[in-house]
Amino acid sequence: MGKSHLSEEDIKARYITPAITDAGWDIKKQVRLEYAFTAGRMILRGNITARGKKKRADYVLSYKNNLPLAIIEAKDNHHSVGAGLQQGIEYAKAMDIYYVYASNGDGFVEQNLLTGEVRDLKLEEFPSPEALYQRYRIDKGIEEAEEKVMLEPYYYIPNYKKPRYYQRVAINRTVDAVAKGQNRVLVVSATGTGKTYMTFQMIYRLWKSGLKKKILFLADRNVLIDQTMTGDFKPFSGKMTKVQNKNLDSSYEVYLALYQQLVGDDGEEAYRQFQPNFFDLIVIDECHRGSAREESAWRKVLDYFTEATHIGCTATPVETKAASSLTYFGEPIYEYSLKQGIDDGFLAPYKVVRIGLDRDLEGYRPEAGKVDKHGYEIEDREYNVKDFDRKIVIDNRTRVVAAKITEFLKKTDRYSKTIVFCIDIEHAERMRQALINENRDLYTENDHYIMRITGDNDEGKAQLENFIDEESRYPVIAVTSKLMTTGVDAKMCKLIVLENNINSMTEFKQIIGRGTRLLEDYGKKYFTIMDFRNASRHFADPTFDGYPEVVIDLGGEDPVDDPETPVEGTGDETVDDRVNEDDGGYGNDGFPPVDDEDDDKPRKYYVGDVIVRVISERVQYVDSDGKLITESLIDYTKKNILQQYSKLDEFLRTWTSAEKKQAIIDELQDDGVLLEAVREELGKPDLDDFDLICHIAYDRAPLTKKERAENVKKRHYLYKYSDTAQRVIEALLDKYANDGIREIEDTKVLNLKEFAQIGSPMKIVKAFGGKDAYKKAVQELENEIYYA
């Protein structure tokens, strides 16, 4: 049989794989076949999700586990030798692989992405691992000292997780840059993509190779340090210490510390106990926070250890007039965005429920002389959504918001982990009380069902670990202001409620990041954002899915605006989380605080007799371009079907000729056609997939599965078969009427009890004249089902 009659798989098995192994590549240790480097986008419509296609490279060839060198894309012999080259280049660029090969079994076309050279190779000319690696060293200009660090393997023990493709790229680029002497490195990776794991592998390889011997990991919250030590950094046990007092032990190799403990709150500057050259490497977690500010007290730590290599890791590099991640660290050495994470299927997609309240959209102006609940005369002016809960509190607005949150949870799952972000601590406490009133049944079962978790509340903070723990049911609803905006790894968070005015893109991205983790084993496949303050407008900002431009180019006389930064104190608070520090909350006397400049003017007015109503509600989804769209499920489905099959005749031809109809359904699902969600929305559970497609995309009147099965029987189709075969066909029709086409296409259907009454699978197949005849009979039955 000639090559022209062989499938792509045959070409690979007979020609390409032998050429690789003959060149010296170990097929078990150095070659990954059909390597899926993405998980497949999680497609979301309604409450239904499905996985899209994974990106697969036919071959990935690695010199060492952490150093892939080549990609090969194969095609059958009807294609030219280089037909797969462009696809291979796309995959290679994503994975930082520099040698791309394409083949149809006649030979190879090689493209060197480092030099741009393209050349043809015979099958027997495929390079050996050592030859390709030596070319790589020359093309990349790798010196001998750098090579030792570059080839240092990842930390790995049996059953320990291996890095995903983007994690490997981030780790390798960082390690290579440090090995080449780069002293300031910035890695930008979306929340939920495993930054701490990447950080560990970077530190491990630099430490294990001997290039960096004393390492400091800096964070600004205790929870970040504790999660890191018990999680990804656990292999450093014995070599690692947490700085907990002002007397620093110099005998360890890996130190984890809060800025606050090193700086001190009394000017002691404990970090000066070490010599400026004590640390070789400093890794700054969430580096968009305090250390980004040039004038920050925390920057003193970095400035003191300035000779060390500094690696900054963040999901949100900050760029303001006062703080710049990019100016300090330089351009990111690698960036993996939220959009990429969702496209690859490693992060959860989201939908946004935008809710409009009449008072938010129309504003509120008190009548002349109106006093609030505490007897203060309300200043006569127009109050809008920016004022609500900061300058004026409308009780019914809080109640309506709590009612909408509860309504959503009752429609979905009342035990979905939920974070409600409020204006300040006082607002958070009122919201907690309002939510309790709406959920009295579950709250009386367990008073941890709803908790306020803010910087001033020890009871709430004590429950933070339980909220984060995916095994723990309680707390379910966490009400906060700023404390949980960053660094809280709440994998099971399914609902994020925006009840605060968010003007900072950095803060917005951090808040959205609380929901991006995927945890399919626990049923977390997507999350919902419920927006009461139009904060989701930030999704339309071009900087949402990237890093902002540098704007720190200041002259000596330029004014500097203070950005939103954490309080340089306890490490567990931010300005808006501290009682009596501009939180707008109650003072220690339990009464609303008053303005210091005017004892007769309270910080907030409290109004209890203003009616608030919901006047609009719309659902938006994130599309494949990362944009929020308002589109009905039906319109979305129709658009995706027509992209595949623009005309009914085209779809019918494909459907009729398909050996398995389910393959067409699966392919459409890969492109975002979620027929289960459509069935649910239409309220028509008895419609066949075929009828749904024809009805939605081509306006054809649908038939139910039972109607189609009855039509086949009415045409006396069954009588063309002998007695046993006729009973089988009738049973298959009944199975189709109840469960759909997928069931009857699977030969395992013959093992079900309704067929056991007829005979064994072997007897049934024999009644049709053999396996091939049985398959042909099933295909004919399918065509009869969809006749006319």
KEBA-32186 format. One line per field, with one value per residue (C-alpha): residue number from 0; residue in one letter; x, z, y. Coordinates in steps of 0.05 Angstrom, whole numbers. Example, Ala and Ser with C-alpha at 12.3 -4.5 7.8 and 13.67 -1.06 7.14 Angstrom:
num = 0_1
residuo = A_S
px = 246_273
pz = 156_143
py = -90_-21
END
This chain:
num = 0_1_2_3_4_5_6_7_8_9_10_11_12_13_14_15_16_17_18_19_20_21_22_23_24_25_26_27_28_29_30_31_32_33_34_35_36_37_38_39_40_41_42_43_44_45_46_47_48_49_50_51_52_53_54_55_56_57_58_59_60_61_62_63_64_65_66_67_68_69_70_71_72_73_74_75_76_77_78_79_80_81_82_83_84_85_86_87_88_89_90_91_92_93_94_95_96_97_98_99_100_101_102_103_104_105_106_107_108_109_110_111_112_113_114_115_116_117_118_119_120_121_122_123_124_125_126_127_128_129_130_131_132_133_134_135_136_137_138_139_140_141_142_143_144_145_146_147_148_149_150_151_152_153_154_155_156_157_158_159_160_161_162_163_164_165_166_167_168_169_170_171_172_173_174_175_176_177_178_179_180_181_182_183_184_185_186_187_188_189_190_191_192_193_194_195_196_197_198_199_200_201_202_203_204_205_206_207_208_209_210_211_212_213_214_215_216_217_218_219_220_221_222_223_224_225_226_227_228_229_230_231_232_233_234_235_236_237_238_239_240_241_242_243_244_245_246_247_248_249_250_251_252_253_254_255_256_257_258_259_260_261_262_263_264_265_266_267_268_269_270_271_272_273_274_275_276_277_278_279_280_281_282_283_284_285_286_287_288_289_290_291_292_293_294_295_296_297_298_299_300_301_302_303_304_305_306_307_308_309_310_311_312_313_314_315_316_317_318_319_320_321_322_323_324_325_326_327_328_329_330_331_332_333_334_335_336_337_338_339_340_341_342_343_344_345_346_347_348_349_350_351_352_353_354_355_356_357_358_359_360_361_362_363_364_365_366_367_368_369_370_371_372_373_374_375_376_377_378_379_380_381_382_383_384_385_386_387_388_389_390_391_392_393_394_395_396_397_398_399_400_401_402_403_404_405_406_407_408_409_410_411_412_413_414_415_416_417_418_419_420_421_422_423_424_425_426_427_428_429_430_431_432_433_434_435_436_437_438_439_440_441_442_443_444_445_446_447_448_449_450_451_452_453_454_455_456_457_458_459_460_461_462_463_464_465_466_467_468_469_470_471_472_473_474_475_476_477_478_479_480_481_482_483_484_485_486_487_488_489_490_491_492_493_494_495_496_497_498_499_500_501_502_503_504_505_506_507_508_509_510_511_512_513_514_515_516_517_518_519_520_521_522_523_524_525_526_527_528_529_530_531_532_533_534_535_536_537_538_539_540_541_542_543_544_545_546_547_548_549_550_551_552_553_554_555_556_557_558_559_560_561_562_563_564_565_566_567_568_569_570_571_572_573_574_575_576_577_578_579_580_581_582_583_584_585_586_587_588_589_590_591_592_593_594_595_596_597_598_599_600_601_602_603_604_605_606_607_608_609_610_611_612_613_614_615_616_617_618_619_620_621_622_623_624_625_626_627_628_629_630_631_632_633_634_635_636_637_638_639_640_641_642_643_644_645_646_647_648_649_650_651_652_653_654_655_656_657_658_659_660_661_662_663_664_665_666_667_668_669_670_671_672_673_674_675_676_677_678_679_680_681_682_683_684_685_686_687_688_689_690_691_692_693_694_695_696_697_698_699_700_701_702_703_704_705_706_707_708_709_710_711_712_713_714_715_716_717_718_719_720_721_722_723_724_725_726_727_728_729_730_731_732_733_734_735_736_737_738_739_740_741_742_743_744_745_746_747_748_749_750_751_752_753_754_755_756_757_758_759_760_761_762_763_764_765_766_767_768_769_770_771_772_773_774_775_776_777_778_779_780_781_782_783_784_785_786_787
residuo = M_G_K_S_H_L_S_E_E_D_I_K_A_R_Y_I_T_P_A_I_T_D_A_G_W_D_I_K_K_Q_V_R_L_E_Y_A_F_T_A_G_R_M_I_L_R_G_N_I_T_A_R_G_K_K_K_R_A_D_Y_V_L_S_Y_K_N_N_L_P_L_A_I_I_E_A_K_D_N_H_H_S_V_G_A_G_L_Q_Q_G_I_E_Y_A_K_A_M_D_I_Y_Y_V_Y_A_S_N_G_D_G_F_V_E_Q_N_L_L_T_G_E_V_R_D_L_K_L_E_E_F_P_S_P_E_A_L_Y_Q_R_Y_R_I_D_K_G_I_E_E_A_E_E_K_V_M_L_E_P_Y_Y_Y_I_P_N_Y_K_K_P_R_Y_Y_Q_R_V_A_I_N_R_T_V_D_A_V_A_K_G_Q_N_R_V_L_V_V_S_A_T_G_T_G_K_T_Y_M_T_F_Q_M_I_Y_R_L_W_K_S_G_L_K_K_K_I_L_F_L_A_D_R_N_V_L_I_D_Q_T_M_T_G_D_F_K_P_F_S_G_K_M_T_K_V_Q_N_K_N_L_D_S_S_Y_E_V_Y_L_A_L_Y_Q_Q_L_V_G_D_D_G_E_E_A_Y_R_Q_F_Q_P_N_F_F_D_L_I_V_I_D_E_C_H_R_G_S_A_R_E_E_S_A_W_R_K_V_L_D_Y_F_T_E_A_T_H_I_G_C_T_A_T_P_V_E_T_K_A_A_S_S_L_T_Y_F_G_E_P_I_Y_E_Y_S_L_K_Q_G_I_D_D_G_F_L_A_P_Y_K_V_V_R_I_G_L_D_R_D_L_E_G_Y_R_P_E_A_G_K_V_D_K_H_G_Y_E_I_E_D_R_E_Y_N_V_K_D_F_D_R_K_I_V_I_D_N_R_T_R_V_V_A_A_K_I_T_E_F_L_K_K_T_D_R_Y_S_K_T_I_V_F_C_I_D_I_E_H_A_E_R_M_R_Q_A_L_I_N_E_N_R_D_L_Y_T_E_N_D_H_Y_I_M_R_I_T_G_D_N_D_E_G_K_A_Q_L_E_N_F_I_D_E_E_S_R_Y_P_V_I_A_V_T_S_K_L_M_T_T_G_V_D_A_K_M_C_K_L_I_V_L_E_N_N_I_N_S_M_T_E_F_K_Q_I_I_G_R_G_T_R_L_L_E_D_Y_G_K_K_Y_F_T_I_M_D_F_R_N_A_S_R_H_F_A_D_P_T_F_D_G_Y_P_E_V_V_I_D_L_G_G_E_D_P_V_D_D_P_E_T_P_V_E_G_T_G_D_E_T_V_D_D_R_V_N_E_D_D_G_G_Y_G_N_D_G_F_P_P_V_D_D_E_D_D_D_K_P_R_K_Y_Y_V_G_D_V_I_V_R_V_I_S_E_R_V_Q_Y_V_D_S_D_G_K_L_I_T_E_S_L_I_D_Y_T_K_K_N_I_L_Q_Q_Y_S_K_L_D_E_F_L_R_T_W_T_S_A_E_K_K_Q_A_I_I_D_E_L_Q_D_D_G_V_L_L_E_A_V_R_E_E_L_G_K_P_D_L_D_D_F_D_L_I_C_H_I_A_Y_D_R_A_P_L_T_K_K_E_R_A_E_N_V_K_K_R_H_Y_L_Y_K_Y_S_D_T_A_Q_R_V_I_E_A_L_L_D_K_Y_A_N_D_G_I_R_E_I_E_D_T_K_V_L_N_L_K_E_F_A_Q_I_G_S_P_M_K_I_V_K_A_F_G_G_K_D_A_Y_K_K_A_V_Q_E_L_E_N_E_I_Y_Y_A
px = 0_29_36_-23_-70_-43_-75_-37_-30_-1_49_71_78_114_158_163_171_224_263_263_284_338_367_376_315_289_216_198_240_250_190_118_67_1_22_-38_-9_-75_-136_-189_-228_-286_-346_-402_-473_-530_-508_-480_-406_-367_-295_-270_-213_-145_-85_-42_27_40_110_149_222_261_335_320_253_256_284_240_278_232_161_140_73_52_4_-18_16_-39_-7_61_120_116_40_41_96_53_12_76_104_42_49_125_119_69_116_183_208_254_261_198_191_136_130_84_128_172_221_222_220_257_248_296_258_322_357_297_329_285_314_293_316_312_281_349_377_336_384_404_388_461_468_405_424_493_459_412_472_504_440_423_494_496_561_587_570_499_491_498_440_398_403_387_323_258_242_203_185_134_63_88_56_93_93_43_71_65_94_154_163_160_208_258_259_270_324_359_356_385_439_458_465_398_386_314_261_185_138_65_16_-59_-88_-100_-44_3_51_75_91_129_166_185_214_252_283_296_334_375_390_404_452_491_481_438_451_413_342_289_215_178_103_58_6_13_-36_10_70_33_1_68_106_55_41_89_151_144_203_248_232_294_327_271_249_194_220_176_215_268_326_344_377_429_436_379_382_310_275_202_184_133_158_128_170_234_218_188_136_183_238_284_293_308_333_397_419_440_496_471_502_473_418_434_362_298_231_174_105_47_100_46_33_74_144_124_124_191_177_147_179_177_221_276_284_296_341_383_393_402_460_415_375_303_247_177_115_45_-20_-28_34_16_29_12_49_73_84_112_126_154_201_231_235_233_187_158_202_137_64_7_-60_-129_-153_-99_-114_-188_-173_-126_-177_-134_-177_-252_-295_-344_-411_-431_-500_-507_-563_-590_-625_-670_-635_-567_-589_-635_-599_-630_-643_-674_-731_-714_-701_-701_-665_-634_-648_-600_-630_-578_-605_-584_-545_-588_-555_-560_-532_-512_-481_-412_-442_-484_-454_-397_-433_-505_-536_-604_-626_-672_-616_-575_-637_-650_-578_-579_-645_-617_-555_-599_-646_-588_-561_-629_-635_-566_-534_-541_-475_-435_-375_-390_-349_-386_-340_-367_-347_-317_-322_-386_-419_-395_-426_-493_-491_-476_-538_-581_-558_-573_-644_-652_-621_-647_-660_-588_-558_-596_-568_-497_-480_-416_-459_-447_-385_-355_-281_-247_-181_-213_-252_-214_-274_-281_-206_-204_-252_-212_-175_-241_-269_-209_-210_-248_-266_-299_-373_-371_-367_-407_-415_-356_-371_-309_-283_-209_-179_-196_-180_-111_-72_-131_-131_-206_-209_-283_-308_-366_-398_-365_-410_-386_-419_-362_-339_-276_-235_-168_-156_-106_-157_-210_-165_-146_-219_-238_-179_-213_-259_-214_-191_-218_-234_-273_-269_-310_-358_-325_-324_-341_-359_-409_-397_-457_-446_-488_-439_-422_-352_-353_-342_-268_-273_-277_-213_-155_-109_-154_-120_-50_-2_-10_38_92_70_122_165_161_198_226_168_112_59_52_-16_-19_-42_-84_-32_-33_-22_50_31_4_7_-66_-99_-106_-127_-200_-200_-176_-228_-227_-179_-224_-267_-330_-350_-374_-326_-310_-371_-418_-446_-437_-373_-377_-333_-277_-284_-358_-387_-457_-441_-437_-391_-452_-526_-573_-640_-693_-754_-731_-757_-707_-726_-690_-705_-656_-618_-577_-528_-463_-412_-339_-329_-269_-238_-241_-297_-362_-421_-496_-523_-579_-562_-605_-570_-502_-518_-546_-484_-437_-476_-478_-403_-395_-454_-478_-536_-585_-566_-494_-512_-560_-507_-456_-506_-530_-461_-431_-415_-431_-478_-450_-383_-418_-449_-382_-348_-402_-393_-319_-339_-385_-452_-481_-545_-561_-563_-608_-655_-659_-674_-727_-758_-760_-724_-754_-721_-667_-599_-614_-681_-651_-598_-648_-697_-648_-604_-651_-721_-745_-805_-777_-801_-791_-751_-814_-848_-789_-788_-863_-856_-805_-853_-911_-870_-865_-789_-781_-812_-752_-715_-723_-755_-693_-664_-733_-737_-668_-686_-749_-710_-659_-716_-744_-675_-668_-736_-716_-642_-622_-576_-512_-538_-555_-489_-449_-443_-442_-517_-525_-502_-562_-618_-670_-626_-606_-679_-667_-600_-526_-488_-457_-524_-554_-496_-501_-575_-554_-501_-440_-411_-404_-475_-500_-463_-493_-563_-554_-531_-591_-637_-607_-620_-691_-701_-680_-716_-748
pz = 0_-21_24_-9_21_91_146_186_243_196_168_239_259_195_177_227_293_264_237_306_343_290_305_378_412_470_454_527_561_509_463_480_429_420_474_498_527_541_577_527_541_590_550_591_573_623_678_629_615_565_547_480_440_471_433_416_386_348_377_430_436_499_513_587_623_632_563_503_438_380_356_298_263_218_159_114_46_9_40_23_68_101_107_183_193_208_260_291_295_332_383_389_403_459_490_478_432_376_326_287_239_192_155_110_112_53_94_140_134_191_214_264_301_331_264_217_172_136_105_78_109_88_138_157_168_229_282_344_414_425_357_365_436_413_359_412_456_397_372_443_461_524_563_604_671_649_622_692_718_656_658_733_735_769_837_827_866_846_844_851_802_738_710_657_592_613_682_650_604_662_704_648_625_696_712_646_656_727_702_650_705_701_771_765_737_733_721_708_714_726_793_797_750_804_817_883_850_795_848_885_823_805_874_877_811_826_897_876_821_873_838_895_966_1012_991_1019_1001_1017_1026_1062_1094_1143_1105_1043_1083_1119_1055_1020_1075_1083_1008_950_992_1036_1002_1033_1103_1147_1103_1111_1166_1177_1206_1268_1314_1312_1325_1258_1254_1198_1195_1146_1071_1053_1092_1089_1119_1122_1103_1168_1211_1176_1176_1246_1271_1318_1270_1291_1219_1239_1169_1184_1228_1163_1120_1055_1015_1059_1009_938_916_939_911_922_922_901_882_858_930_978_949_882_914_913_977_1014_1080_1052_993_1044_1050_975_973_1030_997_929_909_909_849_857_824_827_817_808_770_768_758_782_743_776_784_852_841_783_779_709_725_783_752_677_625_646_625_616_619_623_624_649_577_560_622_604_531_551_600_662_691_703_655_684_671_697_725_722_767_763_822_812_863_833_764_783_845_910_935_1004_1013_1047_1122_1122_1180_1183_1234_1283_1279_1234_1180_1112_1068_1009_946_895_921_872_873_891_955_976_1038_1039_1051_1058_1077_1049_1090_1036_986_1031_1040_965_950_1003_975_904_927_965_906_861_911_920_844_839_903_972_992_937_967_960_973_980_972_1008_1013_1084_1148_1172_1105_1110_1179_1155_1095_1140_1181_1119_1091_1157_1154_1083_1103_1173_1161_1144_1193_1251_1229_1232_1250_1209_1145_1139_1167_1164_1148_1156_1185_1251_1264_1299_1297_1222_1207_1247_1196_1135_1131_1134_1078_1035_1050_995_1043_1092_1082_1127_1122_1058_1050_1068_1073_1069_1046_1028_1067_1016_952_944_964_989_951_954_901_913_907_857_868_873_891_874_923_925_880_846_809_810_754_799_853_803_773_842_862_799_812_874_829_773_802_770_815_773_823_870_817_808_732_727_771_771_783_810_798_834_822_747_766_708_662_675_630_571_590_544_604_637_601_599_637_635_604_647_672_726_685_735_738_804_814_792_844_867_881_934_904_940_983_1044_1114_1135_1201_1219_1150_1156_1143_1091_1103_1089_1137_1198_1248_1257_1198_1144_1142_1152_1207_1278_1330_1395_1428_1381_1348_1277_1276_1263_1222_1265_1231_1244_1304_1276_1211_1213_1168_1142_1140_1154_1118_1132_1093_1020_974_928_870_819_750_705_704_648_640_602_582_566_493_459_449_524_516_555_509_521_477_486_489_428_386_410_391_322_307_324_284_223_227_216_169_135_99_118_58_80_150_125_77_133_181_133_111_182_206_277_287_356_326_294_361_396_343_350_426_417_381_436_417_484_464_536_557_497_515_586_565_514_564_512_541_490_429_393_381_306_315_362_311_253_295_324_263_204_233_220_260_310_325_392_396_409_348_304_332_320_249_235_262_221_157_173_170_222_178_131_186_212_280_325_285_284_360_365_318_358_423_392_371_441_469_421_440_513_512_443_386_427_462_400_365_421_412_488_485_470_541_572_604_551_499_545_539_465_469_481_442_400_383_366_319_287_273_227_192_231_264_200_179_249_244_174_201_257_207_162_223_239_169_174_240_206_140_110
py = 0_68_128_162_110_118_159_211_162_110_161_177_103_80_139_196_158_111_171_202_139_124_193_173_202_160_150_138_192_247_244_263_239_276_324_364_428_462_435_460_523_515_540_570_587_589_542_490_481_439_432_457_426_417_442_382_378_313_308_348_329_347_345_345_346_421_435_419_432_413_405_361_369_311_308_251_244_282_345_374_361_430_434_429_481_541_504_479_549_574_519_528_602_588_537_573_518_541_484_467_408_387_321_281_219_238_280_341_416_449_521_551_605_633_646_645_593_542_479_411_346_274_226_199_269_285_313_274_302_321_354_395_415_440_481_509_530_566_599_623_643_602_603_544_577_591_520_489_530_522_446_441_399_417_391_327_265_212_239_311_359_376_447_466_494_568_554_520_580_629_587_575_648_672_621_635_710_705_658_711_763_800_829_854_807_814_755_772_714_717_699_624_604_578_636_606_539_576_616_553_520_584_587_512_510_572_546_474_496_536_603_631_607_654_670_717_709_773_781_831_785_728_685_688_665_609_583_584_547_491_487_495_511_449_413_467_441_442_494_545_591_642_708_718_764_817_770_740_672_671_594_581_585_603_658_678_745_800_869_894_848_868_943_945_993_1029_1048_991_965_893_876_914_856_824_853_885_827_771_752_730_728_763_742_792_762_807_859_907_926_969_957_987_1056_1090_1127_1068_1047_976_995_1006_931_923_984_957_889_921_876_815_792_815_775_806_763_792_785_860_904_973_1037_1103_1168_1144_1069_1031_956_963_1020_982_912_927_897_829_772_733_749_699_735_718_714_663_623_619_603_547_519_528_584_588_628_677_709_777_793_869_894_965_996_1056_1099_1083_1103_1162_1188_1211_1281_1291_1339_1404_1397_1321_1289_1220_1165_1196_1265_1297_1343_1314_1361_1382_1356_1300_1235_1180_1110_1138_1167_1108_1073_1123_1188_1166_1098_1078_1018_991_992_945_901_896_878_824_798_794_757_707_699_681_630_599_590_559_532_562_532_565_600_675_738_804_864_926_999_994_955_988_973_902_894_922_876_816_832_841_774_740_767_738_670_660_586_568_617_585_517_544_616_611_609_684_717_786_777_844_869_891_827_770_723_732_727_663_633_654_587_550_593_578_503_467_411_459_478_539_598_602_677_721_795_839_906_903_845_791_829_797_736_695_629_615_561_545_617_613_681_749_807_877_925_974_1030_1005_1058_1021_971_936_926_905_851_826_820_783_737_710_669_647_580_517_459_410_353_395_421_489_500_574_633_690_763_800_875_928_986_982_960_910_970_955_893_941_976_956_949_896_838_864_908_984_1033_1064_1132_1145_1191_1249_1314_1339_1387_1340_1326_1254_1223_1169_1103_1052_1018_973_1000_989_958_891_858_837_904_958_1029_1014_955_992_1017_1093_1102_1129_1067_1106_1058_1064_1091_1057_1089_1052_1114_1140_1181_1255_1299_1329_1396_1401_1364_1373_1338_1262_1223_1185_1198_1139_1139_1086_1108_1110_1055_1021_976_933_961_923_858_829_772_779_726_730_712_680_749_762_814_816_807_811_756_707_634_621_675_651_579_598_639_582_531_575_586_511_499_562_527_473_430_430_408_353_325_321_291_238_216_215_145_170_228_240_261_321_340_334_377_431_428_441_505_528_498_475_439_418_491_507_449_475_547_526_479_423_363_315_347_310_345_343_378_429_447_452_491_541_552_541_554_483_457_406_335_301_237_197_227_208_137_129_154_100_47_75_67_-8_-2_-57_-111_-114_-153_-224_-236_-228_-170_-136_-140_-109_-52_-39_-38_10_55_55_70_128_155_156_173_200_181_175_112_71_88_55_-21_-27_-15_-89_-104_-69_-109_-93_-128_-185_-209_-218_-252_-243_-188_-243_-274_-206_-187_-256_-244_-187_-227_-204_-141_-100_-117_-96_-29_-18_-34_18_70_56_61_129_154_127_165_230_215_278
END
